[in-house]
Amino acid sequence: MGGGEGLLEAIAMLNIPAIRSASVFCAAAAIVSGLSVAGASAASLSLSGVSASSEILPSNFNPTVTNAAVATQLFNDHIVDAGGVGIANITIYDPSHPGGLFATGPGTVTYQFVGEEAGFDNQTWRINTPNELLFQNSTATSGDTKGGYSVLAGALPFLFRSNSVVGDDAINGGPIGPNLQIGIAIVSDTVAYAFFDDGGGSPIDADFDDVILRITAVFRGGETTPTPLPGALPLLASGLGAFGYFGWRRKRKIAKAGIA
């Protein structure tokens, strides 16, 4: 039995004469209509696109991390084990399988440079809002943070650039250049890690530690995604209100006729 049929059956079992006024019916109708926003869910970070694979960070994952707090953070977020060896399960995107990290609602994001292990001078850019160089391997230090950037639902607007060569880019949620890869590990609804492999020593260098970012999102309070109920329910609510009103009028006429 469908949800609408079950509700109709429940209504048929009601003791309608016991309801004394049309206002009660109208209130019931309003409550049923209001249920259309029930089951809403808060915005979060998510993955989108067809991934190339999903795998554990390799044993040669060995980024340079100069900040003790960031090293602890990597451990607490289950990205590495007690020895600093990569243990996170990451989703990988490559030239044939573009995709990446998405937000399901509007908010703000903060990017933290975690570390790197690369011969290339790689860059991380915030794009389209407008373009801004966030971090460069040759100058960034683990723990460096830039953030509070407004984002809408969709792919988070950042890219990795290999060896500072314009066009040799891996765009989150977009095209990925030859020999480049992005790895994503979502820690919670609001925290994720992005890993860049520049392909400089591929396949030997496929360790996803050429750039590591920690991304934190703060979604706007009260922004939810409604879960709609069947389209017949608003009509049913209106019908309840009308049914109650006409029943009330009929009873009133009978009462008046009895007095006369």
VORO-473485 format. One line per field, with one value per atom (N, C-alpha, C): atom name; residue number from 1; x, y, z. Coordinates in Angstrom, 2 decimals, decimal comma. Each point is the difference from the previous one (the first is absolute). Example, Ala and Ser with C-alpha at 12.3 -4.5 7.8 and 13.67 -1.06 7.14 Angstrom:
2
name <- (N;CA;C;N;CA;C)
resi <- (1;1;1;2;2;2)
x <- (13,19;-0,89;0,90;-0,35;0,82;-0,77)
y <- (-5,69;1,19;1,20;1,05;1,19;1,09)
z <- (7,80;0,00;0,00;-0,72;0,06;0,73)
This chain:
260
name <- (N;CA;C;N;CA;C;N;CA;C;N;CA;C;N;CA;C;N;CA;C;N;CA;C;N;CA;C;N;CA;C;N;CA;C;N;CA;C;N;CA;C;N;CA;C;N;CA;C;N;CA;C;N;CA;C;N;CA;C;N;CA;C;N;CA;C;N;CA;C;N;CA;C;N;CA;C;N;CA;C;N;CA;C;N;CA;C;N;CA;C;N;CA;C;N;CA;C;N;CA;C;N;CA;C;N;CA;C;N;CA;C;N;CA;C;N;CA;C;N;CA;C;N;CA;C;N;CA;C;N;CA;C;N;CA;C;N;CA;C;N;CA;C;N;CA;C;N;CA;C;N;CA;C;N;CA;C;N;CA;C;N;CA;C;N;CA;C;N;CA;C;N;CA;C;N;CA;C;N;CA;C;N;CA;C;N;CA;C;N;CA;C;N;CA;C;N;CA;C;N;CA;C;N;CA;C;N;CA;C;N;CA;C;N;CA;C;N;CA;C;N;CA;C;N;CA;C;N;CA;C;N;CA;C;N;CA;C;N;CA;C;N;CA;C;N;CA;C;N;CA;C;N;CA;C;N;CA;C;N;CA;C;N;CA;C;N;CA;C;N;CA;C;N;CA;C;N;CA;C;N;CA;C;N;CA;C;N;CA;C;N;CA;C;N;CA;C;N;CA;C;N;CA;C;N;CA;C;N;CA;C;N;CA;C;N;CA;C;N;CA;C;N;CA;C;N;CA;C;N;CA;C;N;CA;C;N;CA;C;N;CA;C;N;CA;C;N;CA;C;N;CA;C;N;CA;C;N;CA;C;N;CA;C;N;CA;C;N;CA;C;N;CA;C;N;CA;C;N;CA;C;N;CA;C;N;CA;C;N;CA;C;N;CA;C;N;CA;C;N;CA;C;N;CA;C;N;CA;C;N;CA;C;N;CA;C;N;CA;C;N;CA;C;N;CA;C;N;CA;C;N;CA;C;N;CA;C;N;CA;C;N;CA;C;N;CA;C;N;CA;C;N;CA;C;N;CA;C;N;CA;C;N;CA;C;N;CA;C;N;CA;C;N;CA;C;N;CA;C;N;CA;C;N;CA;C;N;CA;C;N;CA;C;N;CA;C;N;CA;C;N;CA;C;N;CA;C;N;CA;C;N;CA;C;N;CA;C;N;CA;C;N;CA;C;N;CA;C;N;CA;C;N;CA;C;N;CA;C;N;CA;C;N;CA;C;N;CA;C;N;CA;C;N;CA;C;N;CA;C;N;CA;C;N;CA;C;N;CA;C;N;CA;C;N;CA;C;N;CA;C;N;CA;C;N;CA;C;N;CA;C;N;CA;C;N;CA;C;N;CA;C;N;CA;C;N;CA;C;N;CA;C;N;CA;C;N;CA;C;N;CA;C;N;CA;C;N;CA;C;N;CA;C;N;CA;C;N;CA;C;N;CA;C;N;CA;C;N;CA;C;N;CA;C;N;CA;C;N;CA;C;N;CA;C;N;CA;C;N;CA;C;N;CA;C;N;CA;C;N;CA;C;N;CA;C;N;CA;C;N;CA;C;N;CA;C;N;CA;C;N;CA;C;N;CA;C;N;CA;C;N;CA;C;N;CA;C;N;CA;C;N;CA;C;N;CA;C;N;CA;C;N;CA;C;N;CA;C;N;CA;C;N;CA;C;N;CA;C;N;CA;C;N;CA;C;N;CA;C;N;CA;C;N;CA;C;N;CA;C;N;CA;C;N;CA;C;N;CA;C;N;CA;C;N;CA;C;N;CA;C;N;CA;C;N;CA;C;N;CA;C;N;CA;C;N;CA;C;N;CA;C;N;CA;C;N;CA;C;N;CA;C;N;CA;C;N;CA;C;N;CA;C;N;CA;C;N;CA;C;N;CA;C;N;CA;C;N;CA;C;N;CA;C;N;CA;C;N;CA;C;N;CA;C;N;CA;C;N;CA;C;N;CA;C;N;CA;C;N;CA;C;N;CA;C;N;CA;C;N;CA;C;N;CA;C;N;CA;C;N;CA;C;N;CA;C;N;CA;C)
resi <- (1;1;1;2;2;2;3;3;3;4;4;4;5;5;5;6;6;6;7;7;7;8;8;8;9;9;9;10;10;10;11;11;11;12;12;12;13;13;13;14;14;14;15;15;15;16;16;16;17;17;17;18;18;18;19;19;19;20;20;20;21;21;21;22;22;22;23;23;23;24;24;24;25;25;25;26;26;26;27;27;27;28;28;28;29;29;29;30;30;30;31;31;31;32;32;32;33;33;33;34;34;34;35;35;35;36;36;36;37;37;37;38;38;38;39;39;39;40;40;40;41;41;41;42;42;42;43;43;43;44;44;44;45;45;45;46;46;46;47;47;47;48;48;48;49;49;49;50;50;50;51;51;51;52;52;52;53;53;53;54;54;54;55;55;55;56;56;56;57;57;57;58;58;58;59;59;59;60;60;60;61;61;61;62;62;62;63;63;63;64;64;64;65;65;65;66;66;66;67;67;67;68;68;68;69;69;69;70;70;70;71;71;71;72;72;72;73;73;73;74;74;74;75;75;75;76;76;76;77;77;77;78;78;78;79;79;79;80;80;80;81;81;81;82;82;82;83;83;83;84;84;84;85;85;85;86;86;86;87;87;87;88;88;88;89;89;89;90;90;90;91;91;91;92;92;92;93;93;93;94;94;94;95;95;95;96;96;96;97;97;97;98;98;98;99;99;99;100;100;100;101;101;101;102;102;102;103;103;103;104;104;104;105;105;105;106;106;106;107;107;107;108;108;108;109;109;109;110;110;110;111;111;111;112;112;112;113;113;113;114;114;114;115;115;115;116;116;116;117;117;117;118;118;118;119;119;119;120;120;120;121;121;121;122;122;122;123;123;123;124;124;124;125;125;125;126;126;126;127;127;127;128;128;128;129;129;129;130;130;130;131;131;131;132;132;132;133;133;133;134;134;134;135;135;135;136;136;136;137;137;137;138;138;138;139;139;139;140;140;140;141;141;141;142;142;142;143;143;143;144;144;144;145;145;145;146;146;146;147;147;147;148;148;148;149;149;149;150;150;150;151;151;151;152;152;152;153;153;153;154;154;154;155;155;155;156;156;156;157;157;157;158;158;158;159;159;159;160;160;160;161;161;161;162;162;162;163;163;163;164;164;164;165;165;165;166;166;166;167;167;167;168;168;168;169;169;169;170;170;170;171;171;171;172;172;172;173;173;173;174;174;174;175;175;175;176;176;176;177;177;177;178;178;178;179;179;179;180;180;180;181;181;181;182;182;182;183;183;183;184;184;184;185;185;185;186;186;186;187;187;187;188;188;188;189;189;189;190;190;190;191;191;191;192;192;192;193;193;193;194;194;194;195;195;195;196;196;196;197;197;197;198;198;198;199;199;199;200;200;200;201;201;201;202;202;202;203;203;203;204;204;204;205;205;205;206;206;206;207;207;207;208;208;208;209;209;209;210;210;210;211;211;211;212;212;212;213;213;213;214;214;214;215;215;215;216;216;216;217;217;217;218;218;218;219;219;219;220;220;220;221;221;221;222;222;222;223;223;223;224;224;224;225;225;225;226;226;226;227;227;227;228;228;228;229;229;229;230;230;230;231;231;231;232;232;232;233;233;233;234;234;234;235;235;235;236;236;236;237;237;237;238;238;238;239;239;239;240;240;240;241;241;241;242;242;242;243;243;243;244;244;244;245;245;245;246;246;246;247;247;247;248;248;248;249;249;249;250;250;250;251;251;251;252;252;252;253;253;253;254;254;254;255;255;255;256;256;256;257;257;257;258;258;258;259;259;259;260;260;260)
x <- (0,84;-0,84;0,87;-0,29;0,79;-0,26;0,87;-0,13;-1,30;-0,43;-1,23;-1,20;0,00;-1,13;-0,10;1,14;-0,01;-0,56;0,34;-0,50;-1,49;-0,49;-1,43;-0,76;0,57;-0,65;-0,09;1,07;0,00;-1,06;-0,16;-1,00;-1,40;-0,20;-1,32;-0,41;0,96;-0,29;-0,27;0,20;-0,21;-1,47;-0,30;-1,36;-0,33;-0,36;-0,19;-1,00;-1,16;-0,95;0,59;1,05;0,60;0,76;0,28;0,73;-0,98;0,18;-1,05;0,01;1,07;0,01;0,87;-0,29;0,79;1,42;0,23;1,35;0,94;-0,51;0,83;0,42;-0,94;0,32;1,06;-0,16;0,95;1,39;0,03;1,29;0,66;-0,81;0,53;0,53;-0,73;0,45;1,32;0,15;1,25;1,17;-0,24;1,06;0,44;-0,96;0,34;0,80;-0,41;0,74;1,41;0,16;1,31;0,96;-0,53;0,86;0,85;-0,24;0,75;1,47;0,36;1,41;0,63;-0,73;0,55;1,12;0,94;1,07;1,10;0,07;1,05;1,37;1,02;1,35;0,94;0,95;0,94;0,99;0,53;1,00;1,27;0,80;1,21;0,97;1,19;0,97;-0,29;0,18;-0,26;0,91;0,03;0,77;-0,93;0,52;-0,77;0,93;-0,54;0,80;0,25;0,46;0,32;1,48;0,28;1,38;0,77;1,32;0,87;0,14;0,09;0,13;-0,14;0,00;0,01;1,00;1,00;1,07;0,65;0,71;0,72;1,22;0,30;1,21;1,20;0,89;1,11;1,02;0,81;0,97;1,07;0,20;1,00;-0,58;-1,22;-0,57;0,83;0,70;0,95;0,17;-1,09;0,11;0,84;0,59;0,71;-1,01;-0,06;-0,91;0,84;0,10;0,87;-0,74;-1,32;-0,81;-0,49;0,36;-0,36;-1,51;-0,71;-1,45;-0,64;0,58;-0,52;0,28;1,17;0,32;-0,99;-0,33;-0,99;-1,37;-0,31;-1,26;-0,14;1,08;0,01;-0,30;0,58;-0,22;-1,43;-0,48;-1,35;-1,08;0,28;-0,96;0,13;0,88;0,19;0,52;0,82;0,66;1,29;0,70;1,23;-0,11;0,88;0,05;1,02;0,27;0,90;1,39;0,39;1,32;0,02;-1,14;-0,07;-0,22;-0,24;-0,24;-1,46;-0,22;-1,35;-0,90;-1,17;-0,95;-1,40;-0,26;-1,34;-0,40;-1,28;-0,54;-0,43;0,62;-0,28;-0,64;-0,84;-0,64;0,83;0,35;0,95;-0,69;0,36;-0,49;1,19;-0,14;1,10;-0,55;0,84;-0,49;-1,22;-0,10;-1,15;-1,18;0,22;-1,05;-0,01;-0,46;-0,02;-1,09;0,24;-0,96;0,71;-0,59;0,67;-0,94;0,34;-0,69;-1,05;-1,22;-1,13;-0,65;-0,68;-0,85;-1,45;-0,84;-1,41;-0,83;0,62;-0,71;0,97;-0,49;0,88;0,65;1,17;0,71;1,33;0,97;1,35;0,99;1,18;1,02;1,34;0,80;1,35;0,96;1,12;1,02;1,23;0,52;1,22;1,04;1,20;1,11;0,57;-0,13;0,44;1,47;0,40;1,38;0,19;1,23;0,32;1,28;0,15;1,25;0,12;0,63;0,03;1,24;0,53;1,09;-0,51;-1,27;-0,61;-0,44;-0,07;-0,51;-1,50;-0,78;-1,44;-0,74;-1,16;-0,83;-1,42;-0,66;-1,43;-0,68;-1,03;-0,73;-1,46;-0,54;-1,45;-0,44;-1,04;-0,34;-1,44;-0,20;-1,32;-0,62;0,67;-0,72;0,77;0,99;0,69;1,16;0,87;1,15;0,97;0,51;0,94;0,97;1,29;0,99;-0,09;-0,29;-0,12;1,35;0,60;1,25;0,94;1,30;1,03;1,01;0,33;0,87;1,28;0,58;1,31;-0,08;-1,19;-0,11;-0,96;-0,92;-1,00;0,60;-0,53;0,39;-1,23;0,18;-1,15;-0,68;-1,31;-0,79;-0,47;0,63;-0,47;-1,46;-0,80;-1,45;-0,53;-0,90;-0,74;-1,45;-0,90;-1,37;-1,06;-1,19;-1,18;-0,57;0,33;-0,45;-1,42;-0,88;-1,37;-0,06;-0,82;-0,21;-1,49;-0,40;-1,35;0,00;-1,16;-0,07;0,69;0,81;0,73;1,45;0,81;1,41;0,71;0,78;0,78;1,02;0,09;0,78;1,50;0,71;1,46;0,63;1,30;0,74;1,43;0,62;1,43;0,71;1,15;0,78;1,37;0,38;1,26;1,16;1,01;1,25;-0,21;-1,09;-0,31;-0,23;-0,33;-0,22;-1,50;-0,34;-1,40;-0,56;-1,13;-0,62;0,30;1,06;0,30;-0,70;-1,33;-0,83;-0,86;-0,32;-1,01;-1,07;-1,13;-1,07;-0,99;-0,26;-0,97;-1,37;-0,57;-1,30;0,04;1,21;0,12;1,10;0,50;1,04;1,28;0,64;1,26;1,03;1,14;1,04;0,64;0,68;0,66;0,99;0,00;0,91;-0,29;-1,06;-0,33;-1,15;-0,04;-1,07;-0,35;-1,26;-0,47;-0,56;0,33;-0,61;-0,80;-1,15;-0,87;-0,32;0,12;-0,45;-0,89;-1,26;-0,94;0,05;0,31;0,13;-1,34;-0,78;-1,31;-0,85;-1,19;-0,86;0,62;0,96;0,55;1,52;0,67;1,46;0,43;0,93;0,52;1,46;0,71;1,37;0,05;0,82;0,24;1,48;0,33;1,37;0,29;1,17;0,37;1,22;-0,10;1,16;0,36;1,22;0,38;0,53;0,16;0,43;1,44;0,78;1,39;0,85;-0,30;0,78;-0,89;-1,16;-0,99;0,61;-0,35;-0,91;0,66;1,32;0,70;-0,46;-0,33;-0,33;-1,49;-0,77;-1,45;-0,29;0,40;-0,18;-0,92;-0,51;-1,01;0,44;1,29;0,47;0,73;-0,23;0,65;-0,62;-1,26;-0,66;-1,10;-0,13;-1,10;-0,69;-1,31;-0,82;-1,00;-0,29;-1,14;-1,05;-1,21;-1,07;-1,12;-0,36;-1,06;-1,12;-1,23;-1,17;-0,88;-0,58;-1,01;-1,24;-1,03;-1,21;-0,95;-0,73;-0,88;-1,10;-0,22;-1,00;-1,39;-0,74;-1,37;-0,16;1,11;-0,11;-0,14;-1,13;-0,24;-0,49;0,02;-0,53;-1,31;-1,16;-1,28;-0,18;-0,69;-0,37;-1,49;-0,42;-1,41;-0,83;-1,24;-0,95;-0,77;-0,80;-0,76;-0,85;-0,12;-0,70;-1,46;-0,62;-1,41;-0,27;1,04;-0,25;-0,50;0,56;-0,58;-1,47;-0,35;-1,38;-0,86;0,54;-0,71;-0,23;1,02;-0,15;-1,12;-0,05;-1,06;-1,36;-0,05;-1,25;-0,47;0,93;-0,37;-0,65;0,62;-0,54;-1,39;-0,19;-1,31;-1,04;0,41;-0,92;-0,49;0,91;-0,38;-0,92;0,28;-0,81;-1,43;-0,19;-1,34;-0,74;0,70;-0,65;-0,51;0,81;-0,40;-1,23;-0,05;-1,15;-1,26;0,14;-1,17;-0,57;0,86;-0,45;-0,66;0,51;-0,57;-1,42;-0,19;-1,33;-0,99;0,45;-0,89;-0,40;0,96;-0,28;-1,03;0,15;-0,93;-1,40;-0,05;-1,29;-0,72;0,74;-0,59;-0,58;0,68;-0,47;-1,27;-0,02;-1,17;-1,19)
y <- (-1,19;1,19;1,23;0,99;1,21;0,90;1,00;0,93;0,76;0,46;0,77;-0,84;-1,30;-0,87;-0,28;-0,17;-0,24;1,18;1,21;1,19;0,13;-0,31;0,06;-1,00;-1,21;-1,00;0,46;0,63;0,50;1,07;0,86;1,07;-0,58;-1,07;-0,62;-0,59;-0,33;-0,60;1,04;1,28;1,04;0,12;0,40;0,26;1,45;0,27;1,36;0,79;-0,58;0,80;0,55;-0,63;0,48;1,28;0,38;1,23;1,14;0,99;0,97;1,23;0,32;1,25;-0,12;0,89;0,02;0,44;0,78;0,49;-1,14;-1,07;-1,16;-0,68;-0,11;-0,60;0,81;1,30;0,86;-0,11;-0,09;-0,16;-1,31;-1,06;-1,30;0,06;0,70;0,14;0,73;1,04;0,77;-0,86;-0,86;-0,86;-0,99;-0,61;-0,95;0,68;1,23;0,73;0,30;0,33;0,33;-1,15;-1,23;-1,18;-0,12;0,82;-0,11;0,36;0,65;0,32;-0,96;-1,03;-0,95;-0,80;-0,47;-0,83;0,78;1,33;0,79;-0,39;0,15;-0,35;1,18;0,16;1,12;-0,21;1,13;-0,06;-0,66;-0,56;-0,71;-0,04;-0,54;-0,27;-1,39;-0,12;-1,28;-0,16;-1,22;-0,29;-0,03;0,39;-0,08;-0,34;-0,71;-0,42;-1,50;-0,55;-1,43;-0,17;-0,56;-0,11;-1,07;0,20;-0,99;-1,23;0,25;-1,09;0,57;-0,89;0,38;-0,92;0,60;-0,83;0,64;-0,81;0,49;0,80;1,10;0,75;-0,95;0,08;-0,95;0,19;-1,00;0,03;1,06;0,45;1,05;1,41;0,10;1,29;0,62;1,11;0,53;1,52;0,76;1,45;0,66;1,13;0,81;0,81;-0,25;0,73;0,60;1,33;0,68;0,46;-0,13;0,49;-1,19;-0,03;-1,14;-0,15;1,14;-0,05;-0,62;0,31;-0,56;-1,49;-0,43;-1,43;-0,75;0,59;-0,60;-0,05;1,05;0,09;-1,12;-0,26;-1,09;-1,34;-0,20;-1,23;-0,07;1,09;0,00;-0,16;0,47;-0,14;-1,33;-0,89;-1,35;0,01;1,00;0,06;-0,81;0,03;-0,78;-0,79;-1,00;-0,76;0,64;-0,66;0,58;0,23;-0,74;0,18;1,00;0,62;0,97;-0,59;-1,31;-0,67;0,19;0,28;0,23;-1,21;0,21;-1,09;0,34;1,26;0,41;-0,67;-0,27;-0,47;1,22;0,18;1,19;-0,38;0,90;-0,17;0,79;-0,66;0,57;0,39;1,19;0,50;0,28;-0,31;0,17;0,56;0,16;0,61;-0,68;-1,30;-0,73;-0,07;0,40;-0,09;1,29;1,12;1,27;0,01;0,75;0,12;0,63;-0,13;0,55;0,32;1,06;0,36;1,06;-0,28;0,89;0,40;1,15;0,42;-0,17;-0,51;-0,17;1,22;1,04;1,23;1,14;1,24;1,17;0,12;0,65;0,22;0,66;-0,27;0,51;-1,14;0,14;-1,03;0,62;-0,79;0,38;-1,09;0,44;-0,93;0,09;-1,15;-0,06;-0,82;0,56;-0,72;-0,96;-1,30;-1,02;-0,33;-0,24;-0,35;-0,39;-0,38;-0,39;-0,80;-0,73;-0,72;-0,11;1,04;0,07;0,72;-0,44;0,73;1,21;-0,07;1,11;1,08;1,23;1,12;0,13;-0,85;-0,04;1,14;0,31;1,08;-0,48;0,70;-0,19;1,34;0,00;1,22;-0,12;1,11;0,16;0,64;-0,52;0,44;0,53;0,83;0,50;1,04;0,37;0,84;1,16;0,69;-0,32;-0,97;-0,18;-0,89;0,58;-0,86;0,45;-1,13;0,31;-0,98;-0,19;-1,21;-0,29;-0,41;-1,02;-0,54;-0,39;0,13;-0,45;-0,81;-1,19;-0,91;0,65;0,87;0,58;0,99;0,51;1,02;-0,37;-0,94;-0,33;-0,85;0,16;-0,78;-0,73;-1,23;-0,74;0,78;0,08;0,78;1,32;0,46;1,24;-0,16;1,03;-0,09;1,24;-0,21;1,08;-0,43;0,92;-0,47;1,04;-0,53;0,82;0,35;-0,80;0,28;-0,53;0,84;-0,40;-0,99;-1,02;-0,97;-0,30;-0,44;-0,45;-1,52;-0,58;-1,44;-0,34;-1,04;-0,40;-0,30;-0,13;-0,31;1,14;-0,31;1,04;0,54;1,33;0,59;0,11;-1,11;0,05;-0,94;0,25;-0,89;-0,16;-1,08;-0,23;0,25;0,65;0,30;-0,67;-0,73;-0,74;0,87;0,11;0,69;1,43;0,64;1,39;0,24;-1,04;0,13;0,22;1,19;0,31;-0,98;-0,60;-0,98;-1,42;-0,22;-1,34;-0,15;-0,07;0,14;-1,23;-0,20;-0,96;0,80;0,19;0,84;-0,86;0,38;-0,73;0,08;-1,16;-0,05;0,30;0,17;0,35;-0,77;0,51;-0,72;-0,22;-1,11;-0,35;-0,28;0,68;-0,12;-1,38;-0,31;-1,29;-0,29;-1,22;-0,49;0,57;0,82;0,58;-0,77;0,04;-0,66;0,82;-0,10;0,59;-1,13;0,01;-0,92;0,77;-0,52;0,66;-0,99;0,46;-0,77;0,91;-0,39;0,78;-0,53;0,89;-0,37;0,10;1,02;0,22;0,80;0,39;0,79;1,34;0,47;1,34;0,04;-1,15;-0,04;-1,05;0,38;-0,94;0,33;-0,97;0,18;-0,17;0,84;-0,14;-0,26;-1,01;-0,42;0,15;0,52;0,20;-0,85;-0,69;-0,72;0,61;0,55;0,76;-0,87;-1,30;-0,89;0,16;0,77;0,25;-1,24;-0,98;-1,24;-1,19;0,25;-1,05;-1,19;-1,25;-0,36;-0,10;0,18;-0,14;1,04;1,20;1,11;0,08;-1,02;0,04;-0,19;1,00;-0,11;1,07;0,90;0,98;0,92;0,33;0,93;1,20;0,25;1,15;1,32;-0,02;1,08;-0,66;0,39;-0,48;1,20;0,08;1,06;-0,60;0,77;-0,32;1,08;-0,42;0,92;-0,09;1,15;0,07;0,88;-0,48;0,75;0,39;1,17;0,44;0,34;-0,78;0,22;0,94;0,77;1,02;-0,64;0,53;-0,56;0,05;-1,10;-0,04;-0,37;-0,08;-0,38;-1,51;-0,46;-1,44;-0,39;-1,26;-0,55;-0,70;0,54;-0,60;-1,37;-0,86;-1,30;0,04;0,12;0,19;-1,25;0,23;-1,08;-0,15;-1,08;-0,18;1,21;0,29;1,20;0,03;-1,15;-0,03;0,54;0,10;0,38;1,43;1,01;1,35;0,02;-0,76;-0,06;-0,66;-1,04;-0,68;0,95;0,83;0,96;0,98;0,49;0,93;-0,68;-1,27;-0,75;-0,17;-0,25;-0,12;1,27;1,13;1,28;0,23;-0,27;0,22;-0,96;-1,25;-0,99;0,43;0,46;0,44;1,19;0,93;1,21;-0,31;-0,83;-0,30;-0,88;-0,88;-0,80;0,88;1,00;0,93;0,78;0,44;0,76;-0,86;-1,29;-0,88;-0,20;-0,21;-0,21;1,25;1,16;1,27;0,19;-0,38;0,14;-0,92;-1,25;-0,94;0,53;0,59;0,56;1,12;0,87;1,12;-0,51;-1,02;-0,56;-0,58;-0,62;-0,55;1,07;1,14;1,11;0,59;0,12;0,58;-0,97)
z <- (0,00;0,00;0,00;-0,86;-0,06;1,17;0,22;1,11;-0,06;-1,21;-0,14;0,33;-0,42;0,29;1,48;0,64;1,44;0,76;-0,43;0,66;-0,20;-1,23;-0,28;0,87;0,17;0,83;1,44;0,48;1,38;0,17;-1,01;0,09;0,00;-0,80;-0,07;1,33;0,86;1,30;1,07;-0,32;0,99;0,35;1,24;0,41;-0,33;-1,26;-0,47;0,82;0,43;0,78;1,28;0,49;1,25;-0,18;-1,26;-0,25;-0,05;0,86;0,27;-0,89;-0,64;-0,77;-1,23;-0,98;-1,22;0,25;1,04;0,29;0,31;0,63;0,29;-1,29;-0,94;-1,29;-0,73;0,02;-0,70;0,62;1,33;0,67;-0,38;-0,08;-0,41;-1,42;-0,86;-1,39;-0,07;0,80;0,00;0,46;1,00;0,51;-1,07;-0,71;-1,04;-1,10;-0,38;-1,03;0,45;1,28;0,54;0,00;-0,05;0,02;-1,25;-1,02;-1,24;0,16;1,12;0,23;0,98;0,43;0,95;-0,65;0,83;-0,50;-0,69;0,26;-0,64;0,55;-0,82;0,42;-0,19;0,92;-0,07;-1,14;-0,50;-1,07;0,52;-0,92;0,39;-1,17;0,26;-1,05;-0,58;-1,31;-0,64;-1,21;-0,54;-1,21;-1,20;-1,16;-1,22;-1,16;-0,98;-1,14;0,07;-1,08;-0,06;0,34;1,15;0,46;-0,76;-0,06;-0,62;0,89;1,30;0,96;1,41;0,96;1,41;0,68;0,65;0,54;1,22;0,76;1,16;-0,46;0,69;-0,31;0,05;-0,97;-0,07;1,13;0,19;1,10;-0,19;-1,26;-0,23;0,12;0,52;0,32;1,12;-0,29;0,98;-0,18;0,22;-0,20;1,09;-0,35;1,00;0,79;1,30;0,89;1,11;0,02;0,97;1,24;0,00;1,10;0,82;1,29;0,85;0,12;0,06;0,13;-1,25;-1,16;-1,25;-0,06;0,47;0,03;0,89;1,15;0,90;-0,66;-0,73;-0,72;-1,04;-0,74;-0,97;0,68;1,18;0,74;0,53;0,60;0,57;-1,06;-1,20;-1,10;-0,72;0,52;-0,54;-1,44;-0,30;-1,30;0,04;1,15;0,19;1,29;0,14;1,25;0,94;1,11;1,00;-0,54;-1,04;-0,59;-1,15;-0,26;-1,09;-1,37;-0,05;-1,29;-0,40;-1,28;-0,47;0,15;0,58;0,20;-0,51;-0,37;-0,41;-1,31;-0,13;-1,26;-0,80;-1,17;-0,79;-1,34;-0,49;-1,31;-1,01;-1,10;-0,95;-1,31;-0,48;-1,28;-0,91;-1,30;-0,94;-1,32;-1,04;-1,25;-0,61;0,17;-0,56;0,96;1,23;1,03;0,82;-0,58;0,74;1,07;1,03;1,09;1,19;1,18;1,16;1,14;0,74;1,24;-0,28;0,44;-0,23;1,33;-0,02;1,12;-0,43;0,89;-0,34;0,34;0,55;0,31;0,15;0,13;0,09;1,37;0,01;1,26;-0,25;0,87;-0,16;0,16;-0,64;0,13;0,38;0,70;0,39;-0,48;-0,59;-0,51;0,89;0,41;0,80;-0,75;-0,12;-0,62;1,04;-0,26;0,95;-0,20;-1,26;-0,26;-1,45;-0,36;-1,37;-0,03;-1,11;-0,24;-1,52;-0,58;-1,46;-0,47;-1,13;-0,62;-0,78;-0,44;-0,72;0,98;-0,51;0,78;-0,30;0,65;-0,28;0,68;-0,57;0,53;0,26;0,92;0,22;-0,23;-0,83;-0,33;0,38;0,49;0,10;-1,31;-0,61;-1,35;-0,09;-1,02;-0,41;0,93;1,10;0,97;0,65;-0,58;-1,26;0,27;-1,00;0,19;1,02;0,87;1,04;0,33;-0,01;0,41;1,51;0,42;1,43;0,60;-0,60;0,54;-1,13;0,27;-0,92;0,80;-0,50;0,75;0,49;-0,82;0,34;1,15;0,30;1,05;1,14;-0,24;1,01;1,11;1,19;1,17;0,52;0,46;0,50;1,12;-0,10;0,95;-0,58;-1,11;-0,63;-0,39;0,28;-0,19;-0,70;-0,95;-0,64;-0,09;0,34;0,00;0,21;0,29;0,10;-1,37;-1,02;-1,36;-0,19;-0,53;-0,26;-1,16;0,16;-1,06;-0,11;-1,17;-0,24;-0,11;-0,10;-0,22;-1,32;0,00;-1,20;0,33;-1,03;0,19;0,71;1,03;0,67;-1,00;-0,13;-1,10;0,30;-0,20;0,15;-1,02;-0,27;-0,89;0,50;-0,41;0,21;-1,33;0,07;-1,21;0,12;-1,01;0,02;-0,43;0,89;-0,29;-0,51;0,49;-0,33;-1,49;-0,75;-1,44;-0,26;-0,48;-0,28;-1,03;0,34;-0,89;0,39;0,78;0,50;1,35;-0,07;1,19;0,25;1,26;0,42;0,72;-0,66;0,52;0,78;1,23;0,79;-0,68;-0,29;-0,66;-1,48;-0,57;-1,42;-0,67;-1,13;-0,74;0,81;-0,22;0,66;-1,08;0,09;-1,03;-0,04;-1,10;-0,16;1,13;0,48;1,05;1,38;0,13;1,31;0,63;1,34;0,74;1,24;0,41;1,26;0,85;1,30;0,95;1,02;0,39;0,99;1,12;1,23;1,17;0,83;0,16;0,81;1,43;0,94;1,40;0,72;-0,33;0,60;-0,99;0,43;-0,88;-0,38;0,81;-0,23;-0,16;0,04;-0,10;-1,02;-0,87;-0,99;-0,28;-0,59;-0,45;-1,51;-0,64;-1,44;-0,21;-0,80;-0,26;-1,49;-0,32;-1,40;-0,33;-1,14;-0,52;-1,34;-0,11;-1,19;-1,13;0,24;-1,07;-0,41;0,77;-0,38;-0,05;0,85;0,00;-0,27;-0,62;-0,21;-0,75;0,39;1,09;1,37;0,07;1,28;1,00;-0,47;0,87;0,33;-0,30;0,24;1,48;0,79;1,45;0,58;-0,85;0,39;1,14;0,02;1,02;-0,62;-1,29;-0,64;0,48;0,36;0,74;0,82;1,27;0,85;0,61;-0,19;0,60;0,97;1,05;0,86;-0,27;-0,29;-0,39;1,03;0,55;1,01;-0,52;0,10;-0,45;1,17;-0,07;0,95;-0,82;0,17;-0,79;0,71;-0,77;0,56;0,81;1,21;0,89;-0,60;0,20;-0,46;-1,46;-0,75;-1,41;-0,07;-0,49;-0,07;-1,37;-0,26;-1,24;0,31;-0,47;0,35;-0,61;0,72;-0,52;-0,30;-1,26;-0,32;0,29;0,42;0,16;-1,31;-0,14;-1,24;-0,33;-1,29;-0,43;0,41;0,31;0,35;1,40;0,86;1,38;0,16;-0,70;0,13;-0,42;-1,05;-0,43;1,07;0,63;1,07;1,17;0,31;1,09;-0,29;-1,23;-0,38;0,11;-0,42;0,07;1,42;0,90;1,42;0,51;-0,34;0,45;-0,54;-1,30;-0,62;0,59;0,20;0,55;1,38;0,82;1,34;-0,04;-0,91;-0,07;-0,40;-1,06;-0,46;1,00;0,69;1,03;1,13;0,33;1,07;-0,42;-1,26;-0,49;0,00;-0,41;-0,03;1,39;0,97;1,37;0,55;-0,42;0,47;-0,54;-1,30;-0,59;0,68;0,29;0,69;1,36;0,69;1,33;-0,09;-0,99;-0,17;-0,35;-0,88;-0,37;1,22;0,90;1,20;0,91;0,07;0,83;-0,59;-1,37;-0,65;0,14)
